[in-house]
Amino acid sequence: MAGSTSLAARLYAPAEIAAQAGLVVHLHGGSFTGGSLMEGEAVATMLAEAGAVVLSLDYPLAPAHRFPEALEAAYGALAGIGKSRVRWAAKLAPLYVAGEEAGGNLAAALALMARDRRGPLLSGQILLSPMLDPCLGTCSLREVDAGPVGCHWADGWSDYLGSPDKAAHPYAAPSNASRLAGLPPALLISAQDDPMRDEAAAYASRLQEAGVSVRHHVQTGPTQWPIAYAGAPENGSCLCLACHHVSDFYALTAPP
């Protein structure tokens, strides 16, 4: 892969690639400590079937690689992809970041970094049940009754951050970012039975208040989110419904 950072990746593309198709850099879930390209296949496939070329990145995992190692590696790959996008799509194809769960955190952080570092220019960010709040105090998380011990989201945050003070960094926890203006349009998707439902809603609200164009969808339950990310986007499934939202988002954010 082009760029200063070399990461393994998988390429996904729709059956027919439209001339104006976008290029999506996708990051899988796994609470920062797990997940793989294989486990991200269903979401990456959905993003492609919605009408874009998708590069799914195999980023380094915690605790061996703590914040900001995975994020910097992903940003290096994103910058390289942005410069050489003609290898996979049109020269001026719109560029997106996307991710589910921990990958949604990294995608949101990449959008912040791309703004702050003046590139690459992103046309949008697609956040599926993103892990954005390390406080783990929302109602939707309490509803799953994960408990203070053995909660894989709490353990993932701990392994990713390494120390509590890192949670104050906006790139580590985008929900704590004090400046959200100037970010690309955002699509946030969660579900009524999604543990990340409330933090996704809170982030969508803050983005809107900052003047960012936001589309926020909450699927009706039961969907078994985020487990549902492992299933193919079959007719009637939550990923199939998400595909429609993503396709609409591509159309709204594509250049004229």
Secondary structure, 3 states (H helix, E strand, C coil): CCCCCCCCEEEECCCCCCCCCEEEEEECCCCCCCCCCCCCHHHHHHHHHCCEEEEEECCCCCCCCCCCHHHHHHHHHHHHHHHCHHHCCCCCCCEEEEEECHHHHHHHHHHHHHHHCCCCCCCEEEEECCCCCCCCCCHHHHHCCCCCCCCHHHHHHHHHHCCHHHHHCCCCCHHHCCCCCCCCCEEEEEECCCCCHHHHHHHHHHHHHCCCCEEEEEECCCCCCCHHHHCCCCCCCHHHHHHHHHHHHHHHHCCC
